[in-house]
């Protein structure tokens, strides 16, 4: 019995050692029974790839070349490439691994949808060029068949690679209209059929001013957004790089133009042509190429005068106001700044009341500016009967007519413009008039104790 047990035990120990060796030394990871270890299709990193070339049926060969200074399309012609797209493709191919090896030694790949018409990508490294051919979609799941030239195996690979094989020129071209930064913008000109709007940076470089068609304060946030929108404007469709007749796209002359000039006097401009569905034809000034951008995105750069103006009422600062007259249906009240404070005649007005009212005007948000038309509709036709605010600053008078309140809006007539503002200003006006008309506080009676009697007076009382 012992003679049989010892050889059996020895064989069992040898088998166990072989299993341990196979599991821990012959594989990089433990795999469940029946599952294959993923195979790297290229066996290189993204930094090893120097070019990718697409050959898809009758389409022209498309090639992207990679280098230390970035990537660029070199075939079918020289074009700037979308750097993010190009870098993403490097990752897709260098990290591509098989999900399953379908056949170890295939003699016919046609059953897997792999033939002369299948999409091909050539991956070039410093030492070799590997040709990958994509086949049909697998019967189950979203995977695809793939073969590598010179390798007899047929692989099953993840479905995401299908899109990487289907890339075309329009997918890879850089869609930005402006690849370089504008730098420090100092002047903006927008020309449309309605007229021209011109903005310049102020002397302190702290903000923008509208200089045409008239002088207005500019909304710094709106100007910054306009510049950002222009920098980010992208092509939605590539039309023609060298059109024979640009007039056919609406460039005879252009419909609109936006120009940005930076502090180095460099110019960046686009011109727009006709609309085409949801797109509008555009071209960069100095380039003959005509392409399309989404019309909705153009609205973010072709901003009108109202969109660029400062959205708060342009009223004098409190410290500069010398006199103020406010009027409603009950009459008018004039407040003057004196050495002793704000006065209505001989009555002193609380500094806080005046401050709150003037500040509320300055903070009032403007909804829109318009021509002074249909004033009767806004309660502003009769200037003598309308409520009003007149501010005197530096010897100049600014008169504001206050119209009717409509819901959350209030209309004003100021500097010959019809201005729609938030209705909170109406509440501030009514509150200020109430504070001005309240009766002056009555003086309280104060009891003053009589002076103490002197000894002399006391003696005289005793001896009349």
C-alpha positions, 0 to 999 in steps of 0.5 A: 500500500505504501509503495503505491501511495508514494508514487501517486503523491509524487505525481500529484505534487508535480502536477500541482507545481505545473499548474502553479507555474502555468498560471503565474509565470506563463500568463500576465493575468489569470483568465477564466476558462475559455477566455483568450488573452487580448492581443495588441493589434499594433504592438506600439505606443501612440508616440511611435506612430508617424502617419496614418493613411486611409484608403476607403474604396474610390475616395482619394487617399487621406493621410495625416502626418505626425511630428514634434510640432504637431500634425497636418493633413498632407494628402489629398492636399495640404490642410491644417488638421483638427489637433484633437481629432488627430490625437484621438485617432492615435490613441484609438489605433495604438491602444486597439486590442482584440476581443477574440481571435476568430481564426488562427490561420484563415485562408479566406477572409470573405466570410468575414466581410474582408475583401478588396473593397474593405476600408484600410488604414496604414499605420506607419512607425519609424520601423514599419508600416502595418496595414489594417483592414476592417471587415463586417460587423459580428453576428452578435454584439457590436464588434467587427472583424479585422485582419492585419497584413502578414498575419493569418489570424482574424481578430474580433475588435471593439465596435468603436474602431469602425468610426476611426476607419470611416474618417474622411477629409471633412472629419479631420480638417481644422474647422476653426476659421481663426487658428491663431489668437487675436491678441489684445483687441483694440478695435471692432467694426461690424458692418451690416445692411442696417449700418456700421457699429464701431467700438474702440478700447478706451485709453485706460484699456479697461473697457470699450466705447462705441464710437459709431454710429454715435457715442455710447458706453459699451457693455464690456461683458457683451464685447468680451462674449462677441470676441470669444464667439468669433474665436470659437466660430467653426465651419459646419460644411466645407464648400469650395477652397477655390470657387470659380464664382464667389458671387454665386454664394452672395459675395458680390458684395458681402452681406455682412462683415466683422473686423477685429484689429489688435494692438499690433495692427493685425486684422482678423475679419470674416465676410458673410454671403447668402443663407443655405438652409440652417447655414450661412456662407462665409469666408475669411478676409484675404482667403478665397475659400468659401465655407458654411457656418451655422447661422445661429452661431453667426448671431453671436458675432454679428451683434447689433448696436443695442446688443453692444450698448451698456445695459444700465441707465447712463445717469450722472453719479450722485457726487456730481449732481447739483440739483434734481427736480422730480414731478408727478401728477401732483406737482414737482419738487426741486431738491438742491445740494447745499453745504448743509445737505440736500434741501427742498427750500428750507427743509432738509432731506435725508441724504439716504433718501436721495442716495437710494433713489439716484443709485436705483436709477444707476442700477436699473437694467435696460431691456432695450433701446428704440426710436421714440415712436408710438409714444402714446402707447407708452404714456409718453406723448404729452411731456407736460403731463408725464412724470419726470426726473431732471438732473443737473450736473456740471451745468448740464440738464438731463431730463427723463420722462417716466411712462406707463408701467406694463407688467415687469417693464417701464418705459422711459424717454431719455436723450430722444430714445425710448428705453424699456427698463425693469419696473423696479424703478417705478417703485423707487420713484413712487417711494422717493416722491412719498419721502419728499412729501411727508410732513417735517417731523414736529419739534418735541417740547423740551422741559428746561429746569430753572436755574438754582436761586442765588443767596442774594435773591433768596435774602431779598425774598425774605426781606422785601 
